[in-house]
Amino acid sequence: MTALTLGATTLPDDSRQALKRLTLMMLLGLAFTLMIVGVLVLAALQAVTTIDAASKAREVTQVERTIAAYGGDLNYVTLDTMSNALDLDAPRLVTRAQVQPSELFVVLAGDRVVAWTPHLFGQLTFSQLAPTRIGVGLCFVLMVGIIALHVRRVGRQLEQKRREATHLALTDSLTGLGNRLAFEAAVAGRFARNERFALVLADLDRFKAINDDLGHAAGDLVLQHVALMLRNAGKVEAVRLGGDEFAVLCTVGELDDYLAELRRRFDTPAVVEGRELRLGVSFGVARSADFEATPDALMRAADAALYRAKRHGGDTAELASPALPERRYAA
């Protein structure tokens, strides 16, 4: 059976759209926050590089001026004095080949140099402050991400509940077929798509007698059995309009085979609460090509054909003709 859909009767779900917009805003906010954190980190690293470069240049200049004041050379005494005056970190007199990559140096007489470890105030400040700042930023990003995921999960749950509610609104609880609302939407949708199809109305014969003799519980079982027969006899859309009246939509090309299969299936007695019942079903058939005006016109035509089938004794099928007058069947 092809699933019936709400089609033209579906209303815009403002709440669902609002949740989607909120989720999108949260995700955009998360992306924007990540971008800001990244920009701040890059800016901080650039500032560290600039500060440390300026600090190194200042130390080199101060050492060069001090060496010039000492006559262009140093010994260990003048080195210690200069170290205390300029607050140098681990100064030493070495050859150029002994200078470490992390050290600064100034050339003295001959092959000697004075080398020392520079004060990297930028890196020191960054190592002290950055972890806290970055941690706070990442916590904020994480919080925004968790909220966005929660909103998305709630949105999916609401969407699932909406689908379930829509399914319930379109489904007959007793038989599991579509209901009248689903039927009206399906017919309107086929007319909107200019499809050629056949409408089959089915009504149980002497159903009241079954209810009276066997009880309403048995009657419900009969309705479920009929629904199963209608649904499984072909590739059709079957609904229960109410009571013991059903409707089926199928293609015109499959109509004859579908009715023949129904007749074969209903010729086999149904077993209800241990009793075999020979079910009679009357059918009224109308083709959309014969009644192109409106869905109501098609429905009235099929109803009139069903009335004729009932009037002729039931357990038969009648095809609606535009030339015949319409007369609504009353159960």
N, C-alpha and C positions, 0 to 999 in steps of 0.2 A: 504494500500500500504506500502510495506517495503521501508524504506528510502534508497536512494542511497548515497553512500559515495565515497570520492575521491580515497580511496584505494591506489593503487600503484603509482598514480600520485602525492601524497602528498609529498611536499618538507620539509626538516627540517626547523623549524622556529628558526633561530639563535637569533633573537631579543627576542623571548619568553623565550628561554633558558637563555639568558643573564639576563633578568629581574628576573627569578627564582633564578639564582646564586646571583644576587645583593641582593634580598630579604633575601636569606639564610645568606649571609655575614652580612647584617644589623642585623638580629636576633641573629646570633652568637656574633656580636659585643655588642649587648644589653645584652646578657647573660654574656659575659665576663666582661662588665662594672659593672653589678650587683654583680658579684663575687668579683671584685676588691673592690667595695664599702663595701661589707660585710666583706672582709678580713681586710680592713683598720679600720672599726669600731671595729671588734674584737681585732685587735692589739692595738687600742687606749684604749679600756677597760682594756686590760691586762696591758698596761703601767700605766693606772690610778691606778689599784690595786697595782702594784709594787711600784709606787711612794708613795702612801699613806701609804703602809706598812712600807716603809723605814722611812717616816716622823714620824710615830707613834713610831717606835723603837728608833729614835733619841731623841724624846721628853722624852720618858720614861727614857732613859739613862741619859739625862741631869738632870732630876728631881731627880733621884736616887743619882747622884753625889752631887747635891746641898744639899739634905737632909743629906747625910753622912757628908758633910762639916759643917752642923748645929748640928751635934751630934746625928743624927738619929731621930729627932723629930722636929715638927714645931709648931708655934703659929701663930696667925693672922698677927703679925708684920712681922715675917720671911716669912710667906706665901705671903704677899704683895710685899716684897722685891724680893723674888724668881720670882713672877709673872712678875714684871717689867723687871727683868734681863733676863728671858728666853722667854718673850713675850707669856705667857700662856693665853689661852682663858677661862675665867670664872673659875678660880681655886677655890676650896672650901674644907674645912675640914669637913668630914662626916664619918659615919660608912660605913662598907662594904655593908651593906644592902641598903644604900641610893644611891649607885652608879647607874647612868643611863646606859642603854645598849650602848649609843653612846659615853660614856665618857671613858677616860683612868684613871688609878689610880695607886698609889704606896702606899704600906702598911707602916704605921707609928707604933708608940708604941701602944700596946693594940689593941683595935678593930678599931682604927681610921685609916683613909686613906686620902690622898690628891687626889682629883679627878678634872679633867678638860676636856674640850672639845678639841680634837686634831685639828690641822690645816690640813685639807685635801687638799693639794695643787693640787694633781692630779685631784680630782673631780672638784675643783674650775676652773682649767684651761680648763678641758673638757667641763664644762657647759658654759664657755665663748666662746670657739673656735669651739666646735663640731657642734652646730646648723648651723653656717655659712658654715662650710666645708661639712657637710652632706647635707645641702640644695643645695649647688652648685653641689654636686655629683648627687643628685636626679634630679635636673633640667637637668643635662647632660643626665642622663638615660631617663628622660621623652622626651627630644629632640630627642634622638636616636630612642626611641619607636615610636614617632610621625612620624619621617622620614620613619621608617620601615613600619608602617601602610600605609603611603601615597604611598610608592613604591609598596606595595602589592595591594592597591586599583587600582593604575595605571596599574599594571600588569593584574589584573582581567578585567579592562576596555579594555585593548588592546587585551586580549584573547577573550573577547566577540566580539570586532570589527573584530578580525581575523576569528572567527566562522561565523559571519554575512557575511564577505567578501567571505569566502569559500562557504557559502550557495548560495550567489548571483552568484558566478562563476559557480556553478553547477546547477543552476535553470533557466528554461525558464521563462522569465518575463510574457509572455502572458498567459500561461496555468498553471503555477505553478509546472509543472512536471520537472524532471531532463532534462538536455540538453545533447548534444552530448559528452561533456567532461565527464559528470557523467556516461553516457552509456558506454563509452570506459573503464572507470575505473572499473565499475561493471562487465563487461564481462571479463576483464583481471583478476579481483579478483576471479571470479568463476573458470576460467581455472586454476589459481594458486592453488586453493583449490581442484582441481580435482572433481568439482561438475558436476553432470549430469543435464542438464537443456535444455529448449527449448527457441529459439529466434523467436519472432513473429514480423515481419515488417508489419505495417499497412499504407495504403495510401488511401486517400479519392478519390472516383471516381467523375469526373466532377466538381472538386472543382473550377476550373477556371471559369466555367459557373456561379457558385454561386457568385463569386466575381464580375463578369461582370454584372449579373442581379441585385444583391442586394447591391453591394458595399463592400468595404473592411471592413467596420465596422461590417457588417453582417457576412462576412467571418471570422473575428476574433471570433465572437460569436459561429460560427459553430465549429471552432478549439477548443474553450474552452469546448463546449459540448462533442466533441469527446474525448478530454483528460479526462473528467469526466467519460465517459463510460469505457474507457480503464482502468482507475485507480480503479474504484469501482466494476468491474466485477469479481474480485478475488484477492487473496493474491499474488500480482505480483509487479514487478518493471517496471514502465512505464515512458518513456521519449519521448520528442519531438526532433527529429533529425533535423528538419528544415522544413519550408514550411508546407505542409500538410502530412508530413511523420512522423510516430511514430514508436517506438520500444518497445517491452514488453519482459521481462524475467520472466519465470515461470518454475515450476518443470514439468517434463515430465508427471507425474501422474495426474497433474491438467490441462494439456493442453486441452484435449477434453471437459471437463466441462467448462473451461474458454471460449473456442471458441463458445460453444453452448450458454453460457450466453451472450456473445457479440452479437451473431446473434439475440437472443431474444430481447435484448435492442435496437439494431439498426433497428429492424422491426417496432418499435414504432416511428412514425414521430417526428422530432424535431420541436419545435415552435421557430422561429427566427423572431423577430420584427413583431409578429402577424401573421406570415405565417407558415404553416406546410410544412416541407421539409422532404422528404424521402431520407435519406443519404445512399449512397452506399460506402462500404469500402472493399478494397481488402487486403488479408493477404498472406504473404509469410512466411512459417514456416520452421525452420531448427533445428534439435536436435544436441546437442553438441556431443553425442555419435557417430553420423554419420560423424562428421567433427572435429576430435580431434587435428588436426595439429596446427592451430592458430586461434585466434579470427577473423582474416581477412578472413580465409577460411569459417568460419561459417557465417560471414556477407555476403560474396559473394553468398553462397548457398541460404540464405534466400532472398537475392535480386533477384536471378534468379527465385526462386519460386514465388516471388511477380510479376515478369515480366510475368510469365505464367498465373497467376491469372488475370492480366490486359488484356493479349492477349485473354483470353477466355471470355472476356466480363465484367470482374470486378464483384464486390460484391460477391466474393467467396474466398476460402482459398486453397492454394496449399502447399504441403509438399515437401521439398527439398529431393532429393535422390542422394547419391554419384554416382550413375550410370548415372545420367543425366548431360549433359554439362552445365557449368555455363555461364550465359549471363546476364550482368547487365541491370537492368530496367532503362529506361530513362523516366522521367515524360514528 
